[in-house]
């Protein structure tokens, strides 16, 4: 539920001209957006892999 609110709000603040003026923001270029998204995907994957390793190690210690 929270992502359903936060993501659209972030896009509004970043790309709607009135919101940009009020909040003092500027639009992100497509290239910068793609780079940012790529970094986020790598970070997310790293955290998920770490979580799976941690769970596997815990299961191994219980035996």
DOTI-555089 format. One record per atom (N, C-alpha, C, O): residue in one letter; residue number from 1; atom name; x negated, y negated, z negated. Coordinates in steps of 0.2 Angstrom, whole numbers. Example, Ala and Ser with C-alpha at 12.3 -4.5 7.8 and 13.67 -1.06 7.14 Angstrom:
residues 2
rec res=A&n=1&atom=N&c1=-66&c2=28&c3=-39
rec res=A&n=1&atom=CA&c1=-62&c2=22&c3=-39
rec res=A&n=1&atom=C&c1=-66&c2=16&c3=-39
rec res=A&n=1&atom=O&c1=-71&c2=17&c3=-42
rec res=S&n=2&atom=N&c1=-64&c2=11&c3=-35
rec res=S&n=2&atom=CA&c1=-68&c2=5&c3=-36
rec res=S&n=2&atom=C&c1=-64&c2=0&c3=-39
rec res=S&n=2&atom=O&c1=-67&c2=-6&c3=-40
end
This chain:
residues 63
rec res=X&n=1&atom=N&c1=-4&c2=6&c3=0
rec res=X&n=1&atom=CA&c1=0&c2=0&c3=0
rec res=X&n=1&atom=C&c1=-4&c2=-6&c3=0
rec res=X&n=1&atom=O&c1=-3&c2=-11&c3=4
rec res=X&n=2&atom=N&c1=-10&c2=-6&c3=-4
rec res=X&n=2&atom=CA&c1=-14&c2=-12&c3=-5
rec res=X&n=2&atom=C&c1=-17&c2=-14&c3=2
rec res=X&n=2&atom=O&c1=-18&c2=-20&c3=4
rec res=X&n=3&atom=N&c1=-19&c2=-9&c3=6
rec res=X&n=3&atom=CA&c1=-22&c2=-10&c3=12
rec res=X&n=3&atom=C&c1=-17&c2=-13&c3=17
rec res=X&n=3&atom=O&c1=-19&c2=-17&c3=22
rec res=X&n=4&atom=N&c1=-11&c2=-11&c3=17
rec res=X&n=4&atom=CA&c1=-6&c2=-14&c3=21
rec res=X&n=4&atom=C&c1=-5&c2=-21&c3=20
rec res=X&n=4&atom=O&c1=-2&c2=-25&c3=24
rec res=X&n=5&atom=N&c1=-7&c2=-24&c3=14
rec res=X&n=5&atom=CA&c1=-6&c2=-31&c3=13
rec res=X&n=5&atom=C&c1=-13&c2=-35&c3=14
rec res=X&n=5&atom=O&c1=-13&c2=-40&c3=17
rec res=X&n=6&atom=N&c1=-19&c2=-32&c3=12
rec res=X&n=6&atom=CA&c1=-25&c2=-35&c3=12
rec res=X&n=6&atom=C&c1=-28&c2=-36&c3=19
rec res=X&n=6&atom=O&c1=-30&c2=-41&c3=21
rec res=X&n=7&atom=N&c1=-27&c2=-30&c3=23
rec res=X&n=7&atom=CA&c1=-30&c2=-31&c3=30
rec res=X&n=7&atom=C&c1=-26&c2=-36&c3=34
rec res=X&n=7&atom=O&c1=-30&c2=-40&c3=37
rec res=X&n=8&atom=N&c1=-19&c2=-36&c3=35
rec res=X&n=8&atom=CA&c1=-16&c2=-42&c3=38
rec res=X&n=8&atom=C&c1=-18&c2=-49&c3=35
rec res=X&n=8&atom=O&c1=-19&c2=-53&c3=39
rec res=X&n=9&atom=N&c1=-18&c2=-49&c3=29
rec res=X&n=9&atom=CA&c1=-20&c2=-56&c3=26
rec res=X&n=9&atom=C&c1=-27&c2=-58&c3=28
rec res=X&n=9&atom=O&c1=-28&c2=-64&c3=29
rec res=X&n=10&atom=N&c1=-32&c2=-53&c3=28
rec res=X&n=10&atom=CA&c1=-38&c2=-55&c3=30
rec res=X&n=10&atom=C&c1=-38&c2=-57&c3=38
rec res=X&n=10&atom=O&c1=-42&c2=-62&c3=39
rec res=X&n=11&atom=N&c1=-35&c2=-54&c3=42
rec res=X&n=11&atom=CA&c1=-34&c2=-56&c3=49
rec res=X&n=11&atom=C&c1=-31&c2=-63&c3=50
rec res=X&n=11&atom=O&c1=-33&c2=-67&c3=54
rec res=X&n=12&atom=N&c1=-26&c2=-64&c3=46
rec res=X&n=12&atom=CA&c1=-23&c2=-71&c3=46
rec res=X&n=12&atom=C&c1=-28&c2=-76&c3=44
rec res=X&n=12&atom=O&c1=-28&c2=-81&c3=47
rec res=X&n=13&atom=N&c1=-31&c2=-75&c3=38
rec res=X&n=13&atom=CA&c1=-36&c2=-80&c3=36
rec res=X&n=13&atom=C&c1=-42&c2=-81&c3=41
rec res=X&n=13&atom=O&c1=-44&c2=-87&c3=42
rec res=X&n=14&atom=N&c1=-44&c2=-76&c3=44
rec res=X&n=14&atom=CA&c1=-49&c2=-76&c3=49
rec res=X&n=14&atom=C&c1=-47&c2=-79&c3=56
rec res=X&n=14&atom=O&c1=-51&c2=-83&c3=59
rec res=X&n=15&atom=N&c1=-41&c2=-78&c3=58
rec res=X&n=15&atom=CA&c1=-40&c2=-79&c3=65
rec res=X&n=15&atom=C&c1=-34&c2=-84&c3=66
rec res=X&n=15&atom=O&c1=-33&c2=-87&c3=72
rec res=X&n=16&atom=N&c1=-30&c2=-86&c3=61
rec res=X&n=16&atom=CA&c1=-24&c2=-90&c3=63
rec res=X&n=16&atom=C&c1=-27&c2=-97&c3=61
rec res=X&n=16&atom=O&c1=-29&c2=-99&c3=56
rec res=X&n=17&atom=N&c1=-26&c2=-102&c3=66
rec res=X&n=17&atom=CA&c1=-29&c2=-108&c3=66
rec res=X&n=17&atom=C&c1=-27&c2=-112&c3=59
rec res=X&n=17&atom=O&c1=-32&c2=-115&c3=56
rec res=X&n=18&atom=N&c1=-21&c2=-112&c3=57
rec res=X&n=18&atom=CA&c1=-19&c2=-116&c3=51
rec res=X&n=18&atom=C&c1=-22&c2=-113&c3=45
rec res=X&n=18&atom=O&c1=-24&c2=-117&c3=41
rec res=X&n=19&atom=N&c1=-22&c2=-106&c3=45
rec res=X&n=19&atom=CA&c1=-26&c2=-103&c3=39
rec res=X&n=19&atom=C&c1=-33&c2=-105&c3=39
rec res=X&n=19&atom=O&c1=-36&c2=-105&c3=34
rec res=X&n=20&atom=N&c1=-36&c2=-105&c3=45
rec res=X&n=20&atom=CA&c1=-43&c2=-106&c3=45
rec res=X&n=20&atom=C&c1=-45&c2=-113&c3=43
rec res=X&n=20&atom=O&c1=-49&c2=-114&c3=39
rec res=X&n=21&atom=N&c1=-40&c2=-118&c3=44
rec res=X&n=21&atom=CA&c1=-41&c2=-125&c3=42
rec res=X&n=21&atom=C&c1=-40&c2=-125&c3=34
rec res=X&n=21&atom=O&c1=-44&c2=-129&c3=31
rec res=X&n=22&atom=N&c1=-35&c2=-122&c3=32
rec res=X&n=22&atom=CA&c1=-34&c2=-122&c3=25
rec res=X&n=22&atom=C&c1=-39&c2=-119&c3=21
rec res=X&n=22&atom=O&c1=-42&c2=-121&c3=15
rec res=X&n=23&atom=N&c1=-41&c2=-113&c3=23
rec res=X&n=23&atom=CA&c1=-46&c2=-109&c3=19
rec res=X&n=23&atom=C&c1=-54&c2=-111&c3=21
rec res=X&n=23&atom=O&c1=-58&c2=-109&c3=18
rec res=X&n=24&atom=N&c1=-55&c2=-115&c3=26
rec res=X&n=24&atom=CA&c1=-61&c2=-116&c3=28
rec res=X&n=24&atom=C&c1=-65&c2=-111&c3=31
rec res=X&n=24&atom=O&c1=-71&c2=-110&c3=30
rec res=X&n=25&atom=N&c1=-62&c2=-106&c3=35
rec res=X&n=25&atom=CA&c1=-65&c2=-101&c3=38
rec res=X&n=25&atom=C&c1=-66&c2=-102&c3=46
rec res=X&n=25&atom=O&c1=-63&c2=-107&c3=49
rec res=X&n=26&atom=N&c1=-69&c2=-97&c3=49
rec res=X&n=26&atom=CA&c1=-70&c2=-97&c3=57
rec res=X&n=26&atom=C&c1=-69&c2=-90&c3=59
rec res=X&n=26&atom=O&c1=-70&c2=-85&c3=55
rec res=X&n=27&atom=N&c1=-67&c2=-90&c3=65
rec res=X&n=27&atom=CA&c1=-66&c2=-83&c3=68
rec res=X&n=27&atom=C&c1=-73&c2=-79&c3=69
rec res=X&n=27&atom=O&c1=-78&c2=-83&c3=70
rec res=X&n=28&atom=N&c1=-72&c2=-73&c3=69
rec res=X&n=28&atom=CA&c1=-78&c2=-69&c3=70
rec res=X&n=28&atom=C&c1=-78&c2=-67&c3=77
rec res=X&n=28&atom=O&c1=-73&c2=-65&c3=80
rec res=X&n=29&atom=N&c1=-84&c2=-67&c3=80
rec res=X&n=29&atom=CA&c1=-85&c2=-65&c3=87
rec res=X&n=29&atom=C&c1=-84&c2=-58&c3=88
rec res=X&n=29&atom=O&c1=-84&c2=-54&c3=83
rec res=X&n=30&atom=N&c1=-82&c2=-56&c3=94
rec res=X&n=30&atom=CA&c1=-81&c2=-48&c3=95
rec res=X&n=30&atom=C&c1=-87&c2=-44&c3=94
rec res=X&n=30&atom=O&c1=-87&c2=-39&c3=90
rec res=X&n=31&atom=N&c1=-93&c2=-47&c3=96
rec res=X&n=31&atom=CA&c1=-99&c2=-43&c3=95
rec res=X&n=31&atom=C&c1=-100&c2=-43&c3=87
rec res=X&n=31&atom=O&c1=-102&c2=-37&c3=85
rec res=X&n=32&atom=N&c1=-99&c2=-48&c3=83
rec res=X&n=32&atom=CA&c1=-100&c2=-48&c3=76
rec res=X&n=32&atom=C&c1=-95&c2=-43&c3=73
rec res=X&n=32&atom=O&c1=-97&c2=-40&c3=68
rec res=X&n=33&atom=N&c1=-89&c2=-43&c3=75
rec res=X&n=33&atom=CA&c1=-84&c2=-39&c3=72
rec res=X&n=33&atom=C&c1=-86&c2=-31&c3=74
rec res=X&n=33&atom=O&c1=-85&c2=-27&c3=69
rec res=X&n=34&atom=N&c1=-88&c2=-30&c3=79
rec res=X&n=34&atom=CA&c1=-90&c2=-23&c3=81
rec res=X&n=34&atom=C&c1=-96&c2=-21&c3=76
rec res=X&n=34&atom=O&c1=-96&c2=-15&c3=74
rec res=X&n=35&atom=N&c1=-101&c2=-25&c3=76
rec res=X&n=35&atom=CA&c1=-107&c2=-24&c3=71
rec res=X&n=35&atom=C&c1=-104&c2=-23&c3=64
rec res=X&n=35&atom=O&c1=-106&c2=-18&c3=61
rec res=X&n=36&atom=N&c1=-100&c2=-27&c3=62
rec res=X&n=36&atom=CA&c1=-97&c2=-26&c3=55
rec res=X&n=36&atom=C&c1=-93&c2=-20&c3=54
rec res=X&n=36&atom=O&c1=-94&c2=-16&c3=49
rec res=X&n=37&atom=N&c1=-89&c2=-18&c3=59
rec res=X&n=37&atom=CA&c1=-86&c2=-12&c3=59
rec res=X&n=37&atom=C&c1=-90&c2=-6&c3=59
rec res=X&n=37&atom=O&c1=-89&c2=-1&c3=55
rec res=X&n=38&atom=N&c1=-95&c2=-6&c3=63
rec res=X&n=38&atom=CA&c1=-100&c2=-1&c3=63
rec res=X&n=38&atom=C&c1=-104&c2=0&c3=56
rec res=X&n=38&atom=O&c1=-105&c2=6&c3=54
rec res=X&n=39&atom=N&c1=-106&c2=-5&c3=53
rec res=X&n=39&atom=CA&c1=-109&c2=-5&c3=46
rec res=X&n=39&atom=C&c1=-104&c2=-2&c3=41
rec res=X&n=39&atom=O&c1=-106&c2=2&c3=37
rec res=X&n=40&atom=N&c1=-98&c2=-4&c3=42
rec res=X&n=40&atom=CA&c1=-93&c2=-1&c3=37
rec res=X&n=40&atom=C&c1=-92&c2=6&c3=38
rec res=X&n=40&atom=O&c1=-91&c2=10&c3=33
rec res=X&n=41&atom=N&c1=-92&c2=9&c3=44
rec res=X&n=41&atom=CA&c1=-91&c2=16&c3=45
rec res=X&n=41&atom=C&c1=-97&c2=20&c3=43
rec res=X&n=41&atom=O&c1=-96&c2=25&c3=40
rec res=X&n=42&atom=N&c1=-103&c2=17&c3=44
rec res=X&n=42&atom=CA&c1=-108&c2=21&c3=41
rec res=X&n=42&atom=C&c1=-108&c2=21&c3=34
rec res=X&n=42&atom=O&c1=-110&c2=26&c3=31
rec res=X&n=43&atom=N&c1=-107&c2=15&c3=30
rec res=X&n=43&atom=CA&c1=-106&c2=15&c3=23
rec res=X&n=43&atom=C&c1=-101&c2=20&c3=21
rec res=X&n=43&atom=O&c1=-102&c2=24&c3=16
rec res=X&n=44&atom=N&c1=-95&c2=20&c3=24
rec res=X&n=44&atom=CA&c1=-90&c2=24&c3=22
rec res=X&n=44&atom=C&c1=-92&c2=32&c3=22
rec res=X&n=44&atom=O&c1=-91&c2=36&c3=18
rec res=X&n=45&atom=N&c1=-95&c2=33&c3=28
rec res=X&n=45&atom=CA&c1=-97&c2=40&c3=29
rec res=X&n=45&atom=C&c1=-102&c2=42&c3=24
rec res=X&n=45&atom=O&c1=-102&c2=48&c3=21
rec res=X&n=46&atom=N&c1=-107&c2=38&c3=22
rec res=X&n=46&atom=CA&c1=-112&c2=39&c3=17
rec res=X&n=46&atom=C&c1=-109&c2=41&c3=11
rec res=X&n=46&atom=O&c1=-111&c2=45&c3=7
rec res=X&n=47&atom=N&c1=-104&c2=37&c3=8
rec res=X&n=47&atom=CA&c1=-101&c2=38&c3=2
rec res=X&n=47&atom=C&c1=-97&c2=44&c3=2
rec res=X&n=47&atom=O&c1=-97&c2=48&c3=-3
rec res=X&n=48&atom=N&c1=-94&c2=46&c3=7
rec res=X&n=48&atom=CA&c1=-90&c2=52&c3=8
rec res=X&n=48&atom=C&c1=-94&c2=58&c3=8
rec res=X&n=48&atom=O&c1=-93&c2=63&c3=4
rec res=X&n=49&atom=N&c1=-100&c2=58&c3=11
rec res=X&n=49&atom=CA&c1=-105&c2=63&c3=11
rec res=X&n=49&atom=C&c1=-108&c2=64&c3=4
rec res=X&n=49&atom=O&c1=-108&c2=70&c3=2
rec res=X&n=50&atom=N&c1=-109&c2=59&c3=1
rec res=X&n=50&atom=CA&c1=-112&c2=59&c3=-6
rec res=X&n=50&atom=C&c1=-107&c2=62&c3=-11
rec res=X&n=50&atom=O&c1=-109&c2=66&c3=-15
rec res=X&n=51&atom=N&c1=-101&c2=61&c3=-10
rec res=X&n=51&atom=CA&c1=-95&c2=63&c3=-14
rec res=X&n=51&atom=C&c1=-95&c2=71&c3=-13
rec res=X&n=51&atom=O&c1=-94&c2=75&c3=-18
rec res=X&n=52&atom=N&c1=-95&c2=73&c3=-7
rec res=X&n=52&atom=CA&c1=-95&c2=80&c3=-6
rec res=X&n=52&atom=C&c1=-101&c2=84&c3=-8
rec res=X&n=52&atom=O&c1=-100&c2=90&c3=-11
rec res=X&n=53&atom=N&c1=-106&c2=81&c3=-8
rec res=X&n=53&atom=CA&c1=-112&c2=84&c3=-11
rec res=X&n=53&atom=C&c1=-112&c2=85&c3=-18
rec res=X&n=53&atom=O&c1=-113&c2=90&c3=-21
rec res=X&n=54&atom=N&c1=-109&c2=79&c3=-22
rec res=X&n=54&atom=CA&c1=-108&c2=80&c3=-29
rec res=X&n=54&atom=C&c1=-103&c2=85&c3=-31
rec res=X&n=54&atom=O&c1=-104&c2=88&c3=-36
rec res=X&n=55&atom=N&c1=-98&c2=85&c3=-27
rec res=X&n=55&atom=CA&c1=-93&c2=90&c3=-29
rec res=X&n=55&atom=C&c1=-95&c2=97&c3=-28
rec res=X&n=55&atom=O&c1=-94&c2=102&c3=-32
rec res=X&n=56&atom=N&c1=-99&c2=99&c3=-23
rec res=X&n=56&atom=CA&c1=-102&c2=105&c3=-21
rec res=X&n=56&atom=C&c1=-107&c2=107&c3=-27
rec res=X&n=56&atom=O&c1=-107&c2=113&c3=-29
rec res=X&n=57&atom=N&c1=-111&c2=102&c3=-29
rec res=X&n=57&atom=CA&c1=-116&c2=104&c3=-35
rec res=X&n=57&atom=C&c1=-112&c2=105&c3=-41
rec res=X&n=57&atom=O&c1=-114&c2=110&c3=-45
rec res=X&n=58&atom=N&c1=-107&c2=102&c3=-43
rec res=X&n=58&atom=CA&c1=-103&c2=103&c3=-49
rec res=X&n=58&atom=C&c1=-100&c2=110&c3=-48
rec res=X&n=58&atom=O&c1=-100&c2=114&c3=-53
rec res=X&n=59&atom=N&c1=-97&c2=112&c3=-43
rec res=X&n=59&atom=CA&c1=-94&c2=119&c3=-42
rec res=X&n=59&atom=C&c1=-99&c2=124&c3=-43
rec res=X&n=59&atom=O&c1=-98&c2=129&c3=-46
rec res=X&n=60&atom=N&c1=-105&c2=123&c3=-40
rec res=X&n=60&atom=CA&c1=-111&c2=128&c3=-41
rec res=X&n=60&atom=C&c1=-113&c2=129&c3=-48
rec res=X&n=60&atom=O&c1=-115&c2=134&c3=-50
rec res=X&n=61&atom=N&c1=-113&c2=123&c3=-52
rec res=X&n=61&atom=CA&c1=-115&c2=124&c3=-59
rec res=X&n=61&atom=C&c1=-110&c2=127&c3=-64
rec res=X&n=61&atom=O&c1=-111&c2=129&c3=-69
rec res=X&n=62&atom=N&c1=-103&c2=128&c3=-62
rec res=X&n=62&atom=CA&c1=-98&c2=131&c3=-65
rec res=X&n=62&atom=C&c1=-99&c2=138&c3=-65
rec res=X&n=62&atom=O&c1=-96&c2=142&c3=-69
rec res=X&n=63&atom=N&c1=-102&c2=141&c3=-60
rec res=X&n=63&atom=CA&c1=-102&c2=149&c3=-59
rec res=X&n=63&atom=C&c1=-107&c2=152&c3=-64
rec res=X&n=63&atom=O&c1=-108&c2=158&c3=-64
end
